[in-house]
Amino acid sequence: MLSFNQSTKHLSVLALLSAALVTPVHAYAALPDAIRSALSRADLTDSDISIVITPVGDKNTSRLPSPIQVTDSSDSNKQSTQAAVAKDTATDMTTGKNRSSHVADHPDQQSALITIEQRTIEKHEQKIHAYTDDPYTYQSVESIPTVLPDDTPKLTHNTNSAVDTSRTVNNESTSIKISFSPLLDHQSDIPRTPASTMKLVPSFIALDTLGADFVWYTRVYHTGIVIGGRLYGDLIIQGSGDPKMTHERLKQLLYKVQASGIRHIDGDIIVDSAIFKNVSEDPAAFDNSPLRPYNASPDGFLVNFSTIGIKTYPLENGQASLVYKPRLASYNLPDKINTREASCGQASYSLAPQWQAEQLTLNASLPERCGEHVFYVAYPNAKEFSAYVVAAKWQALGNTLSGKVISQETPYHNHKIRKTAPSLTAIAMSPLPIVSFPSLNLTQQIHDINHFSNNVMAEQVALSIGAYDKSEMAPAMSAGESISDPNSTSTSNKKPSAQDDSQKSDSLYQFGKPHTTDYSSALQTIDHWWQANLSTPSPYLTNGSGLCRSCTITAANLAELLTYAYGHPSFAAYVDSLGIAGVSGTIAAHSERLPESAAIGRAWIKTGTLNNVTSMAGYVKGVSGQDYVVVGIINTEQALNPYTARPVLDAMLDWTAQR
């Protein structure tokens, strides 16, 4: 857990910055009429919401991506008008004349437009929603292409232009001038439950401490000896905390093991997930929905988010076939289910799956109108799940295993006591890994975390900050670790225990491996970063995803973090991970709730939703060309339908985009 201790070392710098600001202050004594009206319609009051809207940067050197112009192809006249406006202003993304008028008032904008037809977005969303009960899990697991065109231009940022708040006052040539004067500030210092907007915290801190190109390396070793494609010994998979070891990527890893010359194992496969300690959680604890993928626990060797996809295909005999990705070795998964005449609804609710000791049971028939459909079920134990999937993938490659797959939260002990007499299997562990398998880089990982609000990936990244942050790692290596690993993501290691000394004399099994971490140490690392870089009191975290009731953060916290990130060298990776209002991610439905919103295509937002909690935070490009940081958090004691509260924050985005 994190403390509320406030770092004061930057107060003098912030005071100087505030005195030097040239942007005028536009303080509002009351909320704007549009936001107040939305609150009234939602039966909410001013006390239920915190809002901060702050201008950032110089409108002539915006760091935000190009706006998206969403066109309505059903109206050729409107489309022609929009094209003309776009040609004249090169900035608008309107779909109606009300928002065209905003742009007409600001003809000096220079941002290039990316144009997407509304029907393209709708077809993309409809196809996904029609095929799966869980579109965000589907897109995250299956890596479905975004609706944005492949040729979407990416901003390139000169790292020399990044703002360092400790140097800004003395560096008059810095191209980015950050304003700390809010356009709107309403109850920004009240700690509130943020829901998934909390993901903005670990995702940015990871970019800052680990780097946008950071990768996790999963290494494979073996004991014994390999003769003629047969390993007389154990295969050891050393987990790295990789947030996205999908079942396809696991297959690639095991294929590399096979390509190294091992086809048959006369021993066990040992999965070492010791990098994360005591992080398993009760998947039913949060909302008594243990099979929902968003409740999956993190793990040092997390496979496919501990989630299995069940795809249904209709047959002609009143049944449907079931196909599973990934398969689970030595576990009974039914391959057929009866169907009944009914609308589809949610297949996962219809089938009511339950994990038994040796089989998955489905308690009902499937509505036949589901047709080809997919839904996702989380397995309640990450280590058991990874063992099942590793065994299945090894077999699927045509390989054999005489022993079993063992997943454990302790490092492999080189001198494992065997019941059999000493043999080739007693030969020490391989001195170097036979496979060093890189993950997707951090930029790719945080896209899934923020775009699709992937909880367990956010937890993996938050824990990795504690495990891989170089400032938290021991400064020296033992004599047995003096050789540098070209694939290592860290330059120092925790001093080995006496138990590992004999192992290290023969093998570099611990070589390049960061120290073990848990929630307490990882969250402490995040807290230290906050106090060292920001001035607001630290938020209170109990995990990294926001799937918690006790977590709190203020709107001022998030606004300061987003402002700091705006001037960072990795800002492009950060902002590109966010959904685009009315276009993609969890904010795609913004245009359905507010069709004439000026924020469509020009707001990059992370959303958050829990019972009684609705939040949005991110960036908006105003029609004037000015960039803004926006944060809105609604907490209420009344029973709240999130669809009722979201229009309030939609109004906040629209109001900001009109500036």
C-alpha positions as CSV (number, residue, x, y, z in Angstrom):
1,M,0.0,0.0,0.0
2,L,1.1,3.6,-0.7
3,S,1.3,6.4,1.8
4,F,-0.1,9.9,1.5
5,N,3.3,11.5,2.4
6,Q,3.8,14.5,0.2
7,S,7.1,15.2,-1.4
8,T,8.1,18.9,-1.0
9,K,11.3,19.0,-2.9
10,H,9.7,20.5,-6.1
11,L,7.5,23.2,-4.5
12,S,10.0,26.0,-5.1
13,V,10.4,24.9,-8.7
14,L,6.7,24.8,-9.2
15,A,6.4,28.2,-7.6
16,L,8.9,29.7,-10.1
17,L,7.1,28.0,-13.0
18,S,3.8,29.4,-11.9
19,A,5.2,32.8,-11.7
20,A,6.7,32.6,-15.2
21,L,3.5,31.3,-16.9
22,V,2.2,33.4,-19.7
23,T,-1.1,31.6,-20.2
24,P,-4.0,33.5,-18.6
25,V,-5.9,31.9,-15.8
26,H,-9.5,31.0,-16.6
27,A,-10.9,29.9,-13.2
28,Y,-14.6,29.0,-13.1
29,A,-16.5,29.5,-9.9
30,A,-19.1,27.0,-11.0
31,L,-19.3,24.1,-13.5
32,P,-20.1,25.0,-17.1
33,D,-23.8,24.8,-18.0
34,A,-23.3,21.8,-20.3
35,I,-21.7,19.7,-17.5
36,R,-24.1,20.9,-14.9
37,S,-27.1,20.0,-17.1
38,A,-25.6,16.5,-17.7
39,L,-25.2,16.1,-13.9
40,S,-28.9,17.0,-13.4
41,R,-30.0,14.5,-16.1
42,A,-28.0,11.8,-14.3
43,D,-29.5,12.8,-11.0
44,L,-26.1,13.6,-9.6
45,T,-24.8,16.7,-7.8
46,D,-21.7,18.9,-7.9
47,S,-20.3,17.0,-4.9
48,D,-20.3,13.7,-6.8
49,I,-17.7,14.8,-9.3
50,S,-14.1,16.0,-9.5
51,I,-12.9,17.7,-12.7
52,V,-9.6,19.2,-13.8
53,I,-9.1,20.6,-17.3
54,T,-5.6,22.1,-17.9
55,P,-4.0,23.5,-21.1
56,V,-0.7,22.0,-21.9
57,G,2.0,22.8,-24.4
58,D,2.2,25.3,-27.1
59,K,-0.6,25.1,-29.7
60,N,2.0,25.6,-32.5
61,T,4.0,22.5,-31.4
62,S,1.3,20.1,-30.3
63,R,2.5,16.7,-29.2
64,L,-0.9,15.0,-29.7
65,P,-1.5,12.8,-32.7
66,S,-3.5,14.1,-35.7
67,P,-7.2,14.4,-35.1
68,I,-9.6,11.9,-36.7
69,Q,-12.3,13.2,-39.0
70,V,-15.3,10.9,-38.8
71,T,-17.5,11.3,-41.8
72,D,-21.1,10.2,-42.4
73,S,-21.0,8.7,-45.9
74,S,-24.8,8.5,-46.0
75,D,-25.0,12.2,-46.6
76,S,-23.0,13.1,-49.7
77,N,-23.7,16.8,-49.3
78,K,-22.5,16.8,-45.7
79,Q,-19.4,14.8,-46.7
80,S,-18.6,17.3,-49.4
81,T,-19.0,20.2,-47.0
82,Q,-16.8,18.4,-44.5
83,A,-14.1,17.8,-47.1
84,A,-14.2,21.5,-48.0
85,V,-13.9,22.5,-44.3
86,A,-11.0,20.0,-43.9
87,K,-9.2,21.4,-46.9
88,D,-9.5,25.0,-45.6
89,T,-8.6,24.3,-42.0
90,A,-6.8,21.0,-42.1
91,T,-8.0,20.4,-38.6
92,D,-11.7,19.5,-38.3
93,M,-13.0,16.0,-37.6
94,T,-16.7,17.0,-37.6
95,T,-19.7,14.9,-38.5
96,G,-22.2,17.8,-38.2
97,K,-22.6,21.5,-38.9
98,N,-22.5,22.4,-35.2
99,R,-18.9,21.2,-34.8
100,S,-18.0,22.6,-38.3
101,S,-18.8,26.0,-36.9
102,H,-16.4,25.6,-34.1
103,V,-13.6,24.9,-36.6
104,A,-14.6,27.8,-38.8
105,D,-13.9,30.1,-35.8
106,H,-10.3,28.8,-35.8
107,P,-8.9,28.8,-39.4
108,D,-5.3,29.0,-38.2
109,Q,-5.0,25.3,-37.2
110,Q,-2.4,23.2,-39.0
111,S,-2.9,19.6,-37.9
112,A,-3.3,17.0,-40.7
113,L,-6.5,15.0,-40.7
114,I,-7.1,11.3,-40.8
115,T,-10.5,10.5,-42.2
116,I,-12.6,7.5,-41.3
117,E,-16.2,6.8,-42.3
118,Q,-18.6,6.3,-39.4
119,R,-19.9,3.1,-41.0
120,T,-16.3,1.6,-40.9
121,I,-16.2,2.1,-37.2
122,E,-19.7,0.7,-36.7
123,K,-19.0,-2.4,-38.8
124,H,-15.8,-3.0,-36.9
125,E,-17.6,-2.8,-33.6
126,Q,-20.7,-4.7,-34.7
127,K,-18.6,-7.6,-36.1
128,I,-16.7,-7.9,-32.8
129,H,-19.7,-7.5,-30.6
130,A,-21.8,-10.0,-32.6
131,Y,-19.0,-12.6,-32.4
132,T,-18.1,-12.4,-28.7
133,D,-19.5,-11.7,-25.3
134,D,-16.3,-10.0,-24.3
135,P,-15.0,-7.7,-27.1
136,Y,-12.1,-6.3,-25.1
137,T,-10.7,-9.6,-24.0
138,Y,-11.2,-10.8,-27.6
139,Q,-9.2,-8.0,-29.1
140,S,-6.5,-8.2,-26.5
141,V,-6.1,-12.0,-26.7
142,E,-6.5,-12.3,-30.5
143,S,-4.7,-9.0,-31.4
144,I,-7.5,-7.9,-33.7
145,P,-6.4,-5.0,-35.9
146,T,-7.5,-1.5,-35.0
147,V,-10.1,0.3,-37.0
148,L,-7.5,3.0,-37.7
149,P,-5.9,2.7,-41.2
150,D,-2.5,1.1,-41.4
151,D,-1.0,4.3,-42.8
152,T,-2.0,6.4,-39.8
153,P,0.9,8.8,-39.4
154,K,2.8,8.7,-36.1
155,L,4.3,11.7,-34.5
156,T,8.0,11.6,-34.1
157,H,9.3,13.4,-31.0
158,N,12.7,14.8,-30.4
159,T,13.8,13.7,-27.0
160,N,15.6,17.0,-26.6
161,S,12.3,18.8,-26.5
162,A,11.0,16.9,-23.5
163,V,10.2,19.0,-20.5
164,D,12.1,18.4,-17.3
165,T,10.4,20.5,-14.6
166,S,13.7,20.9,-12.8
167,R,15.2,22.7,-15.8
168,T,12.3,24.5,-17.5
169,V,12.8,27.8,-15.8
170,N,16.4,28.1,-16.9
171,N,15.9,26.7,-20.3
172,E,14.1,29.4,-22.4
173,S,14.6,27.5,-25.6
174,T,12.4,24.5,-24.5
175,S,9.7,24.2,-27.1
176,I,7.0,22.9,-24.8
177,K,5.6,25.3,-22.2
178,I,3.5,23.5,-19.7
179,S,0.8,25.5,-18.0
180,F,-0.2,24.7,-14.5
181,S,-3.2,27.1,-14.6
182,P,-6.4,25.0,-14.9
183,L,-9.1,26.0,-17.3
184,L,-11.5,24.3,-14.9
185,D,-10.8,22.9,-11.4
186,H,-13.6,21.4,-9.4
187,Q,-12.9,19.4,-6.2
188,S,-9.6,18.2,-7.6
189,D,-8.0,17.4,-4.3
190,I,-10.7,14.9,-3.0
191,P,-9.4,11.3,-3.1
192,R,-11.8,9.2,-5.1
193,T,-12.0,5.6,-6.4
194,P,-10.7,5.9,-10.0
195,A,-11.6,2.5,-11.4
196,S,-9.5,1.7,-14.5
197,T,-8.1,5.2,-15.0
198,M,-5.7,4.0,-12.3
199,K,-4.0,2.1,-15.1
200,L,-2.5,5.4,-16.3
201,V,-0.2,5.4,-13.3
202,P,1.8,2.1,-13.7
203,S,1.7,2.3,-17.5
204,F,3.5,5.7,-17.5
205,I,5.8,5.0,-14.7
206,A,6.9,1.8,-16.5
207,L,7.6,3.8,-19.6
208,D,9.7,6.3,-17.6
209,T,11.7,3.7,-15.5
210,L,11.9,0.8,-17.9
211,G,11.7,2.5,-21.3
212,A,9.3,2.2,-24.2
213,D,11.4,-0.5,-25.9
214,F,11.7,-2.6,-22.7
215,V,11.1,-6.4,-23.2
216,W,10.8,-9.3,-20.8
217,Y,13.0,-12.3,-21.5
218,T,11.7,-15.8,-20.7
219,R,14.7,-18.1,-20.5
220,V,14.8,-21.9,-20.8
221,Y,17.6,-24.1,-19.2
222,H,18.0,-27.8,-18.8
223,T,19.7,-30.3,-16.5
224,G,21.2,-33.5,-17.6
225,I,22.4,-34.1,-21.2
226,V,20.8,-34.1,-24.7
227,I,21.6,-37.2,-26.8
228,G,19.9,-37.8,-30.2
229,G,17.0,-35.3,-29.5
230,R,16.3,-36.7,-26.1
231,L,16.9,-34.8,-22.9
232,Y,18.0,-36.9,-20.0
233,G,17.1,-34.4,-17.4
234,D,14.6,-31.6,-16.6
235,L,13.6,-28.6,-18.7
236,I,13.4,-25.4,-16.7
237,I,11.3,-22.4,-17.9
238,Q,12.2,-19.3,-16.0
239,G,9.3,-16.9,-16.0
240,S,10.0,-13.2,-16.5
241,G,6.6,-11.7,-15.7
242,D,5.8,-11.2,-19.4
243,P,2.3,-9.6,-19.4
244,K,1.3,-11.2,-22.8
245,M,2.6,-14.7,-23.1
246,T,-0.4,-15.8,-25.2
247,H,-0.8,-19.4,-26.1
248,E,0.5,-18.7,-29.6
249,R,3.7,-17.1,-28.2
250,L,4.1,-20.0,-25.8
251,K,4.0,-22.3,-28.8
252,Q,6.8,-20.2,-30.4
253,L,8.9,-20.5,-27.3
254,L,8.5,-24.3,-27.1
255,Y,9.2,-24.5,-30.8
256,K,12.6,-22.8,-30.2
257,V,13.3,-25.4,-27.5
258,Q,12.5,-28.1,-30.1
259,A,14.7,-26.4,-32.6
260,S,17.6,-26.4,-30.1
261,G,17.6,-30.2,-30.4
262,I,15.2,-31.4,-27.7
263,R,12.2,-33.5,-28.8
264,H,11.8,-35.9,-25.9
265,I,12.2,-35.2,-22.2
266,D,13.1,-38.0,-19.8
267,G,12.3,-35.8,-16.8
268,D,10.0,-33.0,-15.9
269,I,9.2,-29.5,-17.2
270,I,9.7,-27.1,-14.3
271,V,8.0,-23.7,-14.6
272,D,9.8,-21.2,-12.3
273,S,7.5,-18.2,-11.6
274,A,9.5,-17.0,-8.6
275,I,10.0,-13.4,-10.0
276,F,6.6,-12.6,-8.4
277,K,6.0,-13.7,-4.9
278,N,2.6,-14.2,-3.2
279,V,0.7,-12.3,-5.8
280,S,-2.1,-14.8,-6.4
281,E,-5.5,-13.5,-5.5
282,D,-8.9,-15.0,-4.8
283,P,-10.6,-14.4,-8.2
284,A,-14.0,-14.3,-6.5
285,A,-13.0,-11.7,-3.9
286,F,-13.8,-8.5,-5.9
287,D,-17.3,-9.3,-7.2
288,N,-17.9,-13.0,-6.8
289,S,-17.3,-13.6,-10.5
290,P,-14.2,-15.8,-10.5
291,L,-14.5,-16.9,-14.1
292,R,-14.5,-13.4,-15.6
293,P,-11.1,-12.8,-17.3
294,Y,-10.9,-9.3,-15.6
295,N,-10.5,-11.1,-12.3
296,A,-7.5,-13.2,-13.3
297,S,-4.5,-13.1,-11.0
298,P,-1.0,-12.1,-12.1
299,D,1.8,-14.6,-12.1
300,G,5.6,-14.8,-12.8
301,F,4.7,-17.1,-15.8
302,L,1.3,-15.9,-16.9
303,V,-0.1,-17.8,-19.9
304,N,-2.9,-16.4,-22.0
305,F,-4.2,-14.3,-19.1
306,S,-5.1,-17.7,-17.5
307,T,-8.1,-17.5,-19.9
308,I,-9.5,-20.0,-22.3
309,G,-11.6,-19.1,-25.3
310,I,-14.6,-21.3,-26.1
311,K,-15.8,-21.0,-29.7
312,T,-19.1,-22.4,-30.8
313,Y,-20.1,-23.6,-34.2
314,P,-23.7,-24.7,-35.0
315,L,-24.3,-28.2,-36.3
316,E,-27.4,-29.5,-38.1
317,N,-28.6,-31.9,-35.5
318,G,-29.7,-29.6,-32.7
319,Q,-26.2,-29.4,-31.4
320,A,-23.2,-27.1,-31.5
321,S,-19.5,-28.0,-31.5
322,L,-17.1,-26.4,-29.1
323,V,-13.5,-25.5,-29.9
324,Y,-11.0,-24.4,-27.2
325,K,-8.0,-22.1,-27.4
326,P,-5.8,-23.0,-25.8
327,R,-6.2,-26.8,-25.2
328,L,-5.5,-28.1,-21.8
329,A,-3.5,-31.4,-21.5
330,S,-5.1,-34.2,-19.5
331,Y,-8.2,-32.2,-18.9
332,N,-11.7,-33.1,-20.2
333,L,-13.3,-30.3,-22.3
334,P,-16.7,-31.2,-23.8
335,D,-16.7,-30.9,-27.6
336,K,-20.5,-30.7,-28.2
337,I,-23.4,-29.0,-26.5
338,N,-27.2,-29.2,-27.2
339,T,-28.9,-26.1,-28.6
340,R,-32.3,-24.6,-28.0
341,E,-34.4,-22.0,-29.8
342,A,-33.6,-18.7,-28.1
343,S,-31.9,-15.4,-28.8
344,C,-28.2,-15.4,-28.1
345,G,-27.7,-12.9,-25.3
346,Q,-24.4,-13.9,-23.6
347,A,-23.3,-17.5,-24.3
348,S,-21.2,-17.6,-21.2
349,Y,-24.3,-17.0,-19.0
350,S,-26.3,-19.6,-21.0
351,L,-23.7,-22.3,-20.6
352,A,-22.7,-21.5,-17.0
353,P,-19.3,-23.2,-17.1
354,Q,-17.7,-24.6,-14.0
355,W,-14.2,-25.9,-13.5
356,Q,-14.1,-29.3,-11.8
357,A,-11.1,-31.3,-10.7
358,E,-10.6,-33.0,-14.1
359,Q,-13.2,-31.5,-16.4
360,L,-15.1,-28.4,-17.4
361,T,-18.9,-28.8,-17.0
362,L,-21.5,-26.8,-18.9
363,N,-24.9,-26.7,-17.2
364,A,-27.2,-25.6,-19.9
365,S,-27.9,-25.7,-23.6
366,L,-26.7,-23.0,-26.0
367,P,-29.2,-20.6,-27.8
368,E,-29.0,-21.7,-31.4
369,R,-29.0,-18.0,-32.6
370,C,-25.5,-17.6,-31.1
371,G,-24.2,-19.2,-34.3
372,E,-20.5,-18.9,-34.5
373,H,-19.6,-17.3,-31.2
374,V,-16.8,-17.0,-28.7
375,F,-16.7,-16.3,-25.0
376,Y,-13.9,-16.4,-22.5
377,V,-13.6,-18.2,-19.1
378,A,-10.7,-17.6,-16.7
379,Y,-9.2,-20.6,-14.9
380,P,-9.0,-19.9,-11.1
381,N,-5.3,-20.9,-10.7
382,A,-2.6,-19.3,-12.9
383,K,0.0,-22.0,-12.1
384,E,-2.2,-24.9,-12.8
385,F,-3.4,-23.3,-16.0
386,S,0.2,-22.7,-17.3
387,A,1.1,-26.3,-16.5
388,Y,-1.9,-27.6,-18.5
389,V,-1.1,-25.4,-21.5
390,V,2.6,-26.0,-21.5
391,A,2.0,-29.8,-21.6
392,A,-0.6,-29.4,-24.3
393,K,1.6,-27.2,-26.5
394,W,4.6,-29.5,-26.1
395,Q,2.5,-32.5,-27.2
396,A,1.0,-30.6,-30.1
397,L,4.5,-30.0,-31.5
398,G,4.9,-33.8,-31.7
399,N,7.2,-34.0,-28.6
400,T,7.0,-36.3,-25.6
401,L,7.4,-35.9,-21.9
402,S,8.0,-38.8,-19.5
403,G,7.5,-36.8,-16.4
404,K,5.0,-33.9,-15.7
405,V,4.8,-30.1,-15.9
406,I,5.4,-28.6,-12.5
407,S,4.7,-24.9,-11.9
408,Q,6.2,-23.5,-8.7
409,E,6.9,-20.1,-7.1
410,T,10.5,-21.0,-6.0
411,P,13.7,-21.1,-8.2
412,Y,14.7,-24.5,-9.5
413,H,17.1,-26.3,-7.2
414,N,19.9,-27.7,-9.3
415,H,20.5,-30.7,-7.0
416,K,17.0,-32.1,-7.1
417,I,16.8,-35.3,-5.1
418,R,15.7,-38.2,-7.3
419,K,14.3,-41.6,-6.2
420,T,16.2,-43.3,-9.0
421,A,19.9,-44.0,-8.9
422,P,22.4,-41.3,-10.2
423,S,22.4,-41.2,-13.9
424,L,22.8,-38.7,-16.8
425,T,20.0,-36.7,-15.3
426,A,22.2,-35.7,-12.4
427,I,24.5,-33.6,-14.6
428,A,24.4,-30.0,-13.6
429,M,22.1,-27.4,-15.3
430,S,23.2,-25.9,-18.7
431,P,25.6,-23.0,-18.1
432,L,23.6,-20.8,-20.5
433,P,20.0,-20.7,-21.5
434,I,19.2,-22.7,-24.6
435,V,16.4,-20.2,-25.4
436,S,16.0,-16.6,-24.4
437,F,12.6,-15.6,-25.7
438,P,11.7,-11.9,-25.8
439,S,8.2,-10.5,-25.2
440,L,6.4,-7.8,-27.1
441,N,7.9,-4.5,-26.1
442,L,6.4,-2.3,-23.4
443,T,4.9,0.1,-25.9
444,Q,2.9,-2.8,-27.4
445,Q,1.9,-4.1,-24.0
446,I,0.5,-0.8,-22.6
447,H,-1.6,-0.4,-25.8
448,D,-3.6,-3.4,-24.7
449,I,-3.6,-2.3,-21.1
450,N,-5.1,1.1,-21.8
451,H,-6.9,0.6,-25.1
452,F,-8.8,-2.6,-23.9
453,S,-8.5,-2.0,-20.1
454,N,-6.7,-5.3,-19.5
455,N,-6.5,-5.7,-15.7
456,V,-4.1,-8.6,-15.3
457,M,-1.6,-7.1,-17.8
458,A,-1.7,-3.9,-15.8
459,E,-0.9,-5.9,-12.7
460,Q,2.0,-7.6,-14.5
461,V,3.5,-4.3,-15.5
462,A,3.0,-2.8,-12.0
463,L,4.8,-5.7,-10.5
464,S,7.6,-5.5,-13.1
465,I,8.3,-2.0,-12.1
466,G,9.4,-3.3,-8.7
467,A,11.3,-6.3,-10.2
468,Y,13.2,-4.5,-13.1
469,D,13.6,-0.9,-11.9
470,K,17.4,-0.5,-11.8
471,S,17.3,2.1,-9.0
472,E,15.8,-0.5,-6.8
473,M,18.2,-3.4,-7.6
474,A,21.3,-4.3,-5.7
475,P,24.3,-2.3,-7.0
476,A,26.8,-5.2,-7.2
477,M,27.0,-8.7,-8.6
478,S,28.7,-11.7,-7.1
479,A,31.9,-13.0,-8.6
480,G,29.9,-15.8,-10.3
481,E,27.8,-13.2,-12.2
482,S,30.5,-11.0,-13.6
483,I,29.8,-11.9,-17.2
484,S,27.3,-9.6,-18.9
485,D,24.2,-11.1,-20.6
486,P,23.5,-9.6,-24.0
487,N,19.8,-10.3,-23.6
488,S,19.6,-9.1,-20.0
489,T,17.2,-6.3,-19.3
490,S,19.0,-5.3,-16.1
491,T,22.6,-4.6,-15.1
492,S,22.6,-5.8,-11.6
493,N,21.1,-8.6,-9.6
494,K,20.0,-9.4,-6.1
495,K,22.8,-11.2,-4.1
496,P,22.2,-14.9,-4.3
497,S,21.3,-16.9,-1.3
498,A,23.5,-19.6,0.1
499,Q,21.1,-22.2,-1.3
500,D,21.9,-21.0,-4.8
501,D,25.7,-20.8,-4.4
502,S,26.4,-24.3,-5.5
503,Q,24.1,-23.9,-8.5
504,K,25.8,-20.7,-9.6
505,S,29.2,-22.4,-9.7
506,D,27.9,-24.6,-12.6
507,S,25.2,-22.6,-14.2
508,L,24.1,-19.0,-15.0
509,Y,20.5,-19.9,-14.1
510,Q,20.0,-16.7,-12.1
511,F,22.0,-14.8,-14.6
512,G,20.3,-11.6,-15.7
513,K,17.3,-12.3,-13.5
514,P,15.9,-9.4,-11.5
515,H,15.1,-9.8,-7.9
516,T,11.8,-11.3,-6.7
517,T,9.1,-8.7,-6.0
518,D,5.7,-8.7,-4.5
519,Y,2.8,-6.2,-4.3
520,S,4.2,-4.4,-1.3
521,S,7.7,-3.7,-2.8
522,A,6.3,-2.9,-6.3
523,L,3.8,-0.4,-5.0
524,Q,6.6,1.1,-2.8
525,T,8.7,1.6,-5.9
526,I,5.8,3.4,-7.6
527,D,5.3,5.5,-4.5
528,H,9.1,6.4,-4.5
529,W,8.8,7.4,-8.2
530,W,5.8,9.6,-7.5
531,Q,7.5,11.5,-4.6
532,A,10.7,12.0,-6.6
533,N,9.0,13.4,-9.7
534,L,5.6,14.9,-8.8
535,S,4.4,17.4,-6.2
536,T,0.9,16.2,-5.3
537,P,0.5,13.6,-2.5
538,S,0.9,10.0,-3.6
539,P,-2.2,8.2,-4.6
540,Y,-3.3,5.2,-2.5
541,L,-2.9,1.9,-4.5
542,T,-3.5,-1.7,-3.4
543,N,-2.9,-3.0,-7.0
544,G,-2.0,-1.6,-10.4
545,S,-5.3,-2.1,-12.3
546,G,-7.9,-0.1,-10.4
547,L,-10.0,-3.2,-9.8
548,C,-10.3,-2.2,-6.1
549,R,-12.6,-0.3,-3.8
550,S,-10.0,0.9,-1.4
551,C,-7.7,2.5,-4.0
552,T,-8.0,6.3,-4.2
553,I,-6.5,9.0,-6.3
554,T,-7.3,12.7,-6.8
555,A,-8.1,14.4,-10.1
556,A,-5.1,16.6,-9.3
557,N,-2.9,13.5,-9.1
558,L,-4.0,12.3,-12.5
559,A,-3.8,15.7,-14.1
560,E,-0.2,16.2,-12.8
561,L,0.8,12.8,-14.1
562,L,-0.7,13.4,-17.5
563,T,0.9,16.9,-17.7
564,Y,4.3,15.4,-16.8
565,A,3.8,12.7,-19.4
566,Y,3.0,15.2,-22.1
567,G,6.6,16.4,-22.1
568,H,8.2,13.0,-21.8
569,P,10.3,11.3,-24.6
570,S,7.9,8.3,-24.5
571,F,4.7,10.4,-24.7
572,A,3.9,9.1,-28.2
573,A,3.8,5.5,-26.8
574,Y,1.6,6.7,-23.9
575,V,-1.0,8.7,-25.8
576,D,-1.2,6.1,-28.6
577,S,-2.2,3.5,-26.0
578,L,-5.4,5.5,-25.2
579,G,-8.7,5.0,-26.9
580,I,-9.9,7.7,-29.3
581,A,-13.3,9.2,-28.6
582,G,-15.9,7.9,-30.9
583,V,-13.4,5.8,-32.8
584,S,-11.7,3.1,-30.8
585,G,-11.0,1.5,-27.4
586,T,-13.3,1.8,-24.4
587,I,-14.3,5.3,-25.4
588,A,-15.5,4.3,-28.9
589,A,-19.2,4.6,-27.8
590,H,-18.8,8.3,-27.1
591,S,-20.2,9.2,-30.5
592,E,-23.3,7.0,-29.8
593,R,-24.0,8.8,-26.5
594,L,-23.2,12.3,-27.9
595,P,-23.4,12.2,-31.7
596,E,-22.6,15.9,-32.3
597,S,-19.7,16.0,-29.8
598,A,-16.7,18.2,-30.8
599,A,-14.5,15.6,-29.0
600,I,-15.1,12.9,-31.6
601,G,-11.7,12.0,-33.1
602,R,-9.8,14.5,-31.0
603,A,-9.8,13.1,-27.5
604,W,-7.4,10.3,-26.3
605,I,-9.0,8.9,-23.2
606,K,-8.7,6.1,-20.6
607,T,-12.1,5.2,-19.1
608,G,-12.9,3.6,-15.8
609,T,-16.1,1.9,-14.6
610,L,-17.2,0.2,-11.4
611,N,-20.5,0.1,-9.6
612,N,-21.0,3.7,-8.4
613,V,-17.8,4.8,-10.2
614,T,-17.3,6.4,-13.6
615,S,-14.1,8.1,-14.7
616,M,-12.3,9.5,-17.8
617,A,-8.8,10.9,-18.1
618,G,-6.5,11.8,-20.9
619,Y,-6.0,14.4,-23.5
620,V,-8.1,16.6,-25.8
621,K,-7.1,18.7,-28.7
622,G,-9.3,21.8,-28.7
623,V,-10.6,23.2,-32.0
624,S,-8.3,26.2,-31.4
625,G,-5.3,23.9,-31.6
626,Q,-4.6,24.0,-27.9
627,D,-4.0,20.7,-26.1
628,Y,-5.6,20.0,-22.8
629,V,-5.3,17.4,-20.0
630,V,-8.7,16.3,-18.8
631,V,-9.7,14.3,-15.8
632,G,-13.2,13.6,-14.5
633,I,-14.1,11.2,-11.7
634,I,-17.6,10.5,-10.5
635,N,-18.2,8.6,-7.2
636,T,-21.6,8.4,-5.7
637,E,-23.3,6.4,-2.9
638,Q,-26.5,6.0,-4.8
639,A,-27.1,3.0,-7.0
640,L,-25.7,4.2,-10.3
641,N,-26.0,2.8,-13.8
642,P,-22.7,3.7,-15.4
643,Y,-24.5,4.5,-18.7
644,T,-26.3,7.3,-16.7
645,A,-23.1,8.9,-15.5
646,R,-20.9,8.5,-18.6
647,P,-22.8,11.3,-20.5
648,V,-21.6,13.7,-17.8
649,L,-18.0,13.0,-18.7
650,D,-18.9,13.0,-22.4
651,A,-20.1,16.5,-21.9
652,M,-16.8,17.4,-20.2
653,L,-14.9,16.1,-23.3
654,D,-17.2,18.0,-25.7
655,W,-16.9,21.2,-23.7
656,T,-13.1,21.0,-23.7
657,A,-12.9,20.2,-27.4
658,Q,-14.8,23.3,-28.2
659,R,-12.2,25.6,-26.6
